[in-house]
Amino acid sequence: MLRKMGEAVARVARKVNETVESSSDTLELRLEGNYLHRLPNEVSSLQHLKAIDLSRNQFQDFPEQLTALPELETINLEENEIVDVPVEKLAAMPALRIINLRLNPLSAEVRVIAPPLIKFDMLMSPEDAQAPPP
C-alpha cells in the first residue's frame, strides 16, 4: 500500500510540475485515482485552469487552494471522503459552473446551506449512498 501511495505521489508531482513548466495556460488537470489526500501547492499557480478531476482519491478536506483559481469552471471530487466544503468561498468563484461531490459523506449542514448560496450545479449523492466496492 505504501509503495502504491509513493508511486502515486511521484506521478502527481511529475504531472503538476510538467503542467506548470509547460504552460500556465493548461485547461484541464486529471489526477483521478491517485490515492491523494492533499494537493501540492504548485496547483495554485495554474491561474488559467478550467477543469480539475480529483475523483477516486482520499481527500478528507476540500482542497481550498482551488478556490483561488479564477477561471476554474469544473471541479470533480467524486468518491472521496469529504465531509465539509467552503460553501462561501465556492460561491465567490466567478467562473465555477459545476462541482461533483457525489459519493462523499457530506455533512447535513453542507446539504442544507449550500443550495441557496450557490449559483452553480453542485452534484451530491443521497445521504445514505456509498461508493461501490473496488
ROPA-345215 format. One record per residue: residue number from 0; residue in three letters; y, x, z of N, C-alpha, C in turn. Coordinates in steps of 0.1 Angstrom, whole numbers. Last residue first. Example, Ala and Ser with C-alpha at 12.3 -4.5 7.8 and 13.67 -1.06 7.14 Angstrom:
2
[1; 'Ser'; [-22; 128; 71]; [-11; 137; 71]; [0; 129; 79]] [0; 'Ala'; [-57; 132; 78]; [-45; 123; 78]; [-33; 132; 78]] 
END
This chain:
134
[133; 'Pro'; [-18; -144; -44]; [-18; -134; -55]; [-31; -134; -62]] [132; 'Pro'; [-12; -180; -39]; [-18; -167; -35]; [-19; -157; -47]] [131; 'Pro'; [20; -193; -46]; [6; -193; -48]; [0; -180; -44]] [130; 'Ala'; [44; -200; -20]; [41; -192; -32]; [25; -193; -34]] [129; 'Gln'; [51; -233; -9]; [47; -219; -7]; [43; -213; -20]] [128; 'Ala'; [71; -260; 3]; [65; -253; -8]; [62; -238; -4]] [127; 'Asp'; [85; -275; 22]; [72; -270; 26]; [64; -263; 14]] [126; 'Glu'; [111; -280; 10]; [109; -272; 22]; [95; -267; 25]] [125; 'Pro'; [110; -275; -26]; [109; -284; -14]; [106; -275; -1]] [124; 'Ser'; [130; -247; -38]; [117; -254; -37]; [118; -265; -26]] [123; 'Met'; [160; -246; -57]; [153; -244; -44]; [140; -252; -45]] [122; 'Leu'; [187; -234; -75]; [173; -239; -76]; [166; -235; -63]] [121; 'Met'; [218; -242; -80]; [210; -234; -70]; [196; -241; -70]] [120; 'Asp'; [243; -240; -104]; [230; -245; -101]; [223; -236; -91]] [119; 'Phe'; [277; -241; -91]; [267; -236; -100]; [253; -242; -96]] [118; 'Lys'; [295; -245; -72]; [298; -251; -85]; [288; -247; -95]] [117; 'Ile'; [290; -254; -37]; [288; -246; -49]; [291; -253; -62]] [116; 'Leu'; [293; -271; -15]; [302; -260; -16]; [301; -252; -30]] [115; 'Pro'; [273; -290; -14]; [287; -295; -16]; [297; -283; -18]] [114; 'Pro'; [248; -273; -12]; [252; -282; -23]; [266; -286; -25]] [113; 'Ala'; [249; -257; 13]; [251; -251; 0]; [256; -262; -10]] [112; 'Ile'; [242; -271; 37]; [256; -266; 35]; [259; -263; 20]] [111; 'Val'; [215; -277; 35]; [225; -288; 37]; [239; -283; 33]] [110; 'Arg'; [201; -253; 30]; [198; -265; 22]; [209; -276; 23]] [109; 'Val'; [211; -238; 51]; [214; -234; 37]; [212; -246; 28]] [108; 'Glu'; [198; -252; 73]; [213; -251; 72]; [218; -247; 58]] [107; 'Ala'; [172; -247; 69]; [177; -261; 67]; [192; -261; 66]] [106; 'Ser'; [166; -216; 52]; [168; -224; 64]; [173; -238; 60]] [105; 'Leu'; [140; -209; 28]; [154; -211; 31]; [156; -220; 44]] [104; 'Pro'; [117; -191; 20]; [117; -200; 32]; [132; -203; 37]] [103; 'Asn'; [113; -194; -15]; [118; -187; -4]; [119; -196; 8]] [102; 'Leu'; [107; -208; -38]; [96; -202; -31]; [102; -191; -21]] [101; 'Arg'; [138; -204; -55]; [125; -211; -53]; [116; -202; -46]] [100; 'Leu'; [163; -196; -61]; [158; -192; -48]; [145; -200; -45]] [99; 'Asn'; [183; -187; -86]; [170; -192; -84]; [165; -187; -71]] [98; 'Ile'; [215; -196; -96]; [207; -187; -87]; [194; -194; -84]] [97; 'Ile'; [239; -198; -121]; [226; -202; -116]; [221; -191; -107]] [96; 'Arg'; [265; -189; -126]; [261; -202; -131]; [248; -207; -125]] [95; 'Leu'; [293; -169; -117]; [279; -174; -114]; [276; -188; -119]] [94; 'Ala'; [319; -161; -121]; [310; -163; -133]; [296; -169; -130]] [93; 'Pro'; [331; -159; -95]; [337; -166; -106]; [328; -169; -118]] [92; 'Met'; [321; -165; -63]; [318; -157; -75]; [322; -164; -88]] [91; 'Ala'; [324; -182; -42]; [336; -175; -47]; [333; -166; -59]] [90; 'Ala'; [298; -190; -35]; [308; -200; -41]; [320; -194; -47]] [89; 'Leu'; [289; -166; -24]; [284; -171; -37]; [293; -181; -43]] [88; 'Lys'; [304; -167; 0]; [306; -156; -10]; [300; -160; -24]] [87; 'Glu'; [293; -190; 11]; [307; -189; 8]; [310; -178; -2]] [86; 'Val'; [265; -184; 14]; [270; -195; 6]; [285; -194; 2]] [85; 'Pro'; [246; -160; 17]; [260; -161; 20]; [267; -172; 11]] [84; 'Val'; [215; -173; 30]; [223; -168; 19]; [238; -169; 22]] [83; 'Asp'; [184; -169; 47]; [198; -173; 47]; [205; -166; 35]] [82; 'Val'; [157; -163; 40]; [160; -175; 49]; [174; -179; 48]] [81; 'Ile'; [136; -148; 17]; [150; -150; 21]; [151; -164; 29]] [80; 'Glu'; [114; -136; 6]; [113; -141; 19]; [126; -144; 25]] [79; 'Asn'; [106; -146; -28]; [109; -135; -18]; [108; -141; -4]] [78; 'Glu'; [106; -163; -51]; [94; -158; -45]; [97; -145; -37]] [77; 'Glu'; [136; -156; -69]; [124; -165; -67]; [113; -157; -60]] [76; 'Leu'; [160; -147; -75]; [154; -142; -63]; [142; -150; -59]] [75; 'Asn'; [181; -142; -100]; [167; -147; -98]; [161; -140; -86]] [74; 'Ile'; [212; -150; -111]; [205; -142; -100]; [192; -149; -99]] [73; 'Thr'; [237; -149; -136]; [223; -154; -132]; [217; -144; -122]] [72; 'Glu'; [262; -138; -138]; [260; -152; -141]; [247; -158; -136]] [71; 'Leu'; [286; -114; -130]; [272; -119; -128]; [271; -134; -129]] [70; 'Glu'; [311; -104; -131]; [306; -110; -143]; [291; -115; -141]] [69; 'Pro'; [316; -91; -105]; [325; -102; -110]; [319; -110; -123]] [68; 'Leu'; [298; -84; -78]; [297; -82; -93]; [304; -94; -100]] [67; 'Ala'; [296; -89; -52]; [308; -81; -56]; [308; -79; -71]] [66; 'Thr'; [273; -101; -46]; [284; -110; -46]; [297; -102; -50]] [65; 'Leu'; [254; -80; -45]; [255; -89; -58]; [268; -97; -58]] [64; 'Gln'; [254; -71; -20]; [262; -63; -30]; [263; -71; -43]] [63; 'Glu'; [236; -87; -6]; [251; -91; -6]; [259; -83; -16]] [62; 'Pro'; [206; -98; -10]; [213; -86; -13]; [228; -88; -16]] [61; 'Phe'; [195; -116; 18]; [201; -117; 5]; [209; -104; 2]] [60; 'Asp'; [166; -104; 34]; [180; -107; 34]; [185; -107; 20]] [59; 'Gln'; [141; -100; 25]; [142; -109; 37]; [157; -113; 38]] [58; 'Phe'; [124; -92; -4]; [137; -94; 2]; [137; -104; 14]] [57; 'Gln'; [102; -84; -19]; [101; -86; -5]; [114; -87; 3]] [56; 'Asn'; [96; -100; -51]; [98; -88; -43]; [96; -92; -28]] [55; 'Arg'; [98; -120; -71]; [85; -115; -66]; [86; -101; -59]] [54; 'Ser'; [129; -113; -87]; [118; -122; -83]; [106; -114; -79]] [53; 'Leu'; [152; -103; -96]; [147; -97; -84]; [135; -105; -78]] [52; 'Asp'; [171; -99; -122]; [159; -105; -119]; [152; -97; -108]] [51; 'Ile'; [204; -106; -132]; [195; -97; -124]; [183; -105; -120]] [50; 'Ala'; [230; -106; -156]; [218; -112; -150]; [210; -102; -143]] [49; 'Lys'; [254; -92; -162]; [254; -106; -164]; [242; -113; -157]] [48; 'Leu'; [274; -64; -153]; [261; -70; -152]; [262; -86; -153]] [47; 'His'; [297; -50; -151]; [295; -59; -163]; [282; -66; -163]] [46; 'Gln'; [295; -33; -129]; [305; -44; -129]; [304; -53; -141]] [45; 'Leu'; [276; -17; -113]; [273; -24; -126]; [282; -36; -127]] [44; 'Ser'; [279; -6; -88]; [287; -1; -99]; [285; -8; -112]] [43; 'Ser'; [261; -18; -72]; [274; -22; -70]; [283; -17; -82]] [42; 'Val'; [238; -3; -75]; [239; -16; -82]; [253; -21; -82]] [41; 'Glu'; [239; 18; -58]; [243; 20; -71]; [245; 7; -79]] [40; 'Asn'; [225; 11; -35]; [240; 9; -35]; [245; 11; -49]] [39; 'Pro'; [194; -6; -41]; [202; 7; -40]; [217; 4; -41]] [38; 'Leu'; [184; -34; -22]; [189; -28; -34]; [196; -15; -32]] [37; 'Arg'; [154; -41; -4]; [168; -40; -5]; [172; -33; -18]] [36; 'His'; [128; -45; -8]; [133; -53; 3]; [148; -51; 4]] [35; 'Leu'; [104; -46; -35]; [117; -42; -30]; [121; -51; -17]] [34; 'Tyr'; [81; -47; -50]; [80; -46; -35]; [93; -42; -29]] [33; 'Asn'; [85; -55; -76]; [85; -40; -73]; [85; -38; -58]] [32; 'Gly'; [89; -79; -91]; [76; -74; -87]; [75; -60; -83]] [31; 'Glu'; [118; -72; -112]; [109; -81; -106]; [96; -74; -102]] [30; 'Leu'; [141; -62; -122]; [135; -54; -111]; [124; -63; -104]] [29; 'Arg'; [162; -59; -148]; [150; -66; -144]; [142; -57; -134]] [28; 'Leu'; [194; -66; -156]; [186; -57; -149]; [174; -64; -144]] [27; 'Glu'; [217; -70; -183]; [206; -75; -176]; [198; -64; -169]] [26; 'Leu'; [239; -56; -195]; [240; -71; -193]; [229; -76; -184]] [25; 'Thr'; [258; -28; -191]; [245; -34; -191]; [246; -48; -188]] [24; 'Asp'; [281; -12; -192]; [281; -25; -199]; [268; -32; -199]] [23; 'Ser'; [279; 13; -183]; [283; 3; -173]; [284; -11; -179]] [22; 'Ser'; [252; 32; -195]; [264; 24; -198]; [267; 15; -186]] [21; 'Ser'; [235; 53; -186]; [236; 49; -200]; [248; 41; -203]] [20; 'Glu'; [238; 54; -158]; [241; 66; -166]; [243; 62; -181]] [19; 'Val'; [229; 29; -149]; [243; 34; -145]; [247; 45; -155]] [18; 'Thr'; [203; 29; -160]; [213; 18; -163]; [227; 23; -160]] [17; 'Glu'; [191; 51; -148]; [192; 50; -162]; [203; 40; -166]] [16; 'Asn'; [193; 42; -121]; [200; 54; -125]; [202; 54; -140]] [15; 'Val'; [176; 19; -122]; [190; 18; -118]; [198; 30; -123]] [14; 'Lys'; [152; 32; -129]; [158; 21; -137]; [173; 20; -134]] [13; 'Arg'; [148; 51; -108]; [149; 55; -122]; [156; 45; -130]] [12; 'Ala'; [145; 32; -87]; [156; 43; -87]; [158; 48; -101]] [11; 'Val'; [122; 18; -95]; [135; 12; -94]; [147; 21; -94]] [10; 'Arg'; [103; 39; -94]; [106; 31; -107]; [119; 25; -106]] [9; 'Ala'; [104; 45; -67]; [107; 55; -77]; [111; 49; -90]] [8; 'Val'; [95; 21; -56]; [109; 26; -52]; [113; 36; -63]] [7; 'Ala'; [69; 21; -66]; [79; 10; -70]; [93; 15; -67]] [6; 'Glu'; [58; 43; -53]; [59; 43; -68]; [69; 32; -73]] [5; 'Gly'; [59; 34; -27]; [66; 46; -31]; [68; 47; -46]] [4; 'Met'; [42; 12; -28]; [56; 10; -25]; [64; 22; -29]] [3; 'Lys'; [18; 24; -34]; [23; 14; -43]; [38; 13; -41]] [2; 'Arg'; [15; 39; -11]; [16; 46; -23]; [22; 37; -34]] [1; 'Leu'; [13; 19; 9]; [25; 28; 9]; [26; 35; -4]] [0; 'Met'; [-12; 8; 0]; [0; 0; 0]; [13; 9; 0]] 
END
